[in-house]
Amino acid sequence: MLGAMFRAGTPMSANGNPQGGGHYFIDRDGKAFRHILNFLRLGRLDLPLGYGETALLRAEADFYQIRPLLDALRELEASRGTPAPTAALLHADVDVSPRLVHFSARRGPHHYELSSVQVDTFRANLFCTDPECLAAMKARFGVADGDRAEGGPHFHLEWAPHPTELPEVEYERLGLQPLWTGGPGERREVVGTPSFLEEVLRVALEHGFRLDSVFPDPEDLLNSRSLRFVRH
């Protein structure tokens, strides 16, 4: 299809329009096109760990009529149908440090009042020997490689929910930032330990882990400080 689109004498389809200067705009998914180009360059399908858009890539490969890529995607999906889960370990620790922040609140044109508010700063460390699960965990919290992360099997987060009493300018001056989870249209703020551990638990179960230990109180899972998951 790509060859036909640019062959002399072939009418340009409605999906591709010349932009001038030798550039053409093809109205298809740009992110998926990266993998199509790599397949055409290398002759093999190399997808990142945890890649979950094979259906979209298959639709793009069908549009461009790249039969070898369609065959490679079919083989990949067939191999994923009966995966053999490998043994892995996932450990999640979370701690909170409350502090009292003092600031000047404006109450009138020439009236300022000293106010205080408690700000809770959360720090979480995650260790996972399964790269696919770790990538899914980063994606769940909207963290890209190199951003808030050390690389390897370790993963670190730090956030502080914004108290409504604290002015935005003071929140930014302190260098604080919130933590969000979910994709576009379903973003939710992680406001404390329970909401953070709930997301960790969901990702762990999605990847075949089972809960092995809870510290300090096994009866209070979502308010714990440490969770350990295993997969045999």
N, C-alpha and C positions, 0 to 999 in steps of 0.2 A: 504493500500500500504506500509506504513512504517513497519507494522508487517511482511508483506510478504517479504520485502527486506532483513530482518535480520533473517528470519526463516531458520533453518538448512536445507540444501539441496536445497535451492532456489538459482538459478544463479543470481549473482549481475548484475543489469541492467547497460547499458552504462552510465546512469546518475549518478551512485554512484560507487565510486572507493575506495578501502581500502588504507589508507595512512600510515599504520603501527602504532603500539602502541595502538591498539584498537580504532583508529580514522577513520572516514569515511567522504569522501567529496561527497556531493550530489549537482550536478550542477543545482541548482534552485535558486530562488531569496531569499537571506538571510534575508532581512528586512521583507518580507512578512511572512517568516517562524516564526518570533517572535509571530505574531498573531495566527498562527496555533498552536504553542506550548501552548499559553495561553488558547486557546479554548479547547485543549485536557486536560489541567490541570484543568480548572475551569468548563467546560461544558457549557459555555456561551460565547457570542461574545462581547468583550469589546474593542472598537476602540476609539482612541483619537478624541477629537473635531476637526472638519475640515478635517478628514481623507478622502482623495480623490482618493484612489487607490483600490476601491472595485472590479473593473474589474480585476486587477492583482491578488488580493487575491482570487477571484473566480476561476481564471485559475489555481492557485496553489492548491486550495482545490480540483479542478477537477482532477489534476495530482495525488494527494495523495488519491483520491477517498474517501474523508471524507464527506459522505452524510449529516450528521447533520449540518456541517458547511455550505455546499451549501444551505441547507434549511434556515439557519439563515441569510445568505447573501441575499437570495431572499426576505425574510421578511423585511430586512433592506432597500433594494432598493425600495420595494413597499411602505414602509412608507415614504421614501424620495420623492416619486413621487408627493405627494400633501402636502408639508409641510405647516404648519400654522406659518407664520413669526410672531415673537414676537416683541413688541415695544422695540425700542432701540435707543440709542444716540451715535453719533460719533463726536468727536471734535478734530480738528487738528490745532495746532499752529506752526508756523515756523518763525525764526528770523535769521538775519545774522549780524555778527560782523566783519567788515573789519579791518585789521591791516597791518602796514608796517613792513616787515621783512628785516633786513639788513644782508648781508652775504658777504664773500670774494670769488670772482670768479677768478679762475686761468686763466690767459691770455697767459702765457708762462712759460718756465722752472723756471724762478725766478721773474715772474711778476704776482702780485695779485692786483685785483682791487675791491674796495668796491662797492657793488651793492645793490639795494633795489627792492622789489617786494611786491605787495599787495596780501595778503592771506585772503580769505573770509571763516570764520568759521560759519557753519550753525548749529542751534540747533532746534530740533523739538520735540514737546510733543503731544502725541496722547492719547485720552481717549475714550474708547469704552465699552459699557455695554453688547455687544454681544461677548462672548468668541470665537465663531467660526470666526467672522470677524476679531477680534484682532489677532488670530492665523494666518489667511491668510495674514494680514498686515505684521506680523513678517516674514512670509515665503517669502513674496514679496521682502523684503529688506534683506533677508539672515541672519536674527537674530534668534539665538536659545534662548530658555528659559534660563535666568540667564546671558545672554550676552547682554550688553547695555540695559537691561530692568529691571524694578523694580518689576515686577510681578503684579498680580491683573489686574484691568482695565486700568492701566497706562502703557505707552510705551514711552521711550525716545531715541532719536538718536542725535548724534553729529558727524559732518564730515567736512572735508575741502578739496575741489578739489585741485589737485596738479598743481600749475602754471608751465608751461613749462620752465620758466626762473629760477625756483628754483631747485638747484641740489638735487638729490635724498637723499644724505646723510644729507642735511640740513632739508629736509622734514621729514625724520625719526627722526632726533635729536629733532625736535620740538614736537614729539609725535603726529603728524597729521595722519589721515587716511581717505581714500575716502569712498564713499557709493555706493554700486552696487545694481541693481535690475534685476529681470529676472532669469531664470533657466540656466542650463548648455547649452552652445552653443548660448545663446541669452542674455548674460549679458550686461547691459548697465550702464555706470556710471551716477550717479545723480550729475549733475554739478551745480545745482542751485534750487531756489524756484520753477520755473515753472515745471521742470521735476519731482521734488518731489511731488508737489500737483497733477500733472497729474496721478501719480501712486496711490496716495490716492483716487482720484476721481474714478479711475477704480475699485479698490477693493470695495469702498463703493457702487457703482452702482451694482456690481456683487452680493452683499449681500442684495439688496432690499432697500437701503437707498435713500433718496432724499435730495438734497441740500436745506438747510433751511436759512442760512445766510452767507454773505461774508463780511469780514472786512479788510481794510477800504473802498475799492472801489468795489461795486458789479459789475461794468462794466469791471473790470480787474481781473477776477477770478484767473488766474494762477500766478499773481504777488501779491496776497493778503497775509496777515499775519495770517489770521484765517478763517477756514471753519467749519461750523457746519452742520451736517447731522442728519436727524431723520428718523425713520421707525415706522409707526403706525400699 
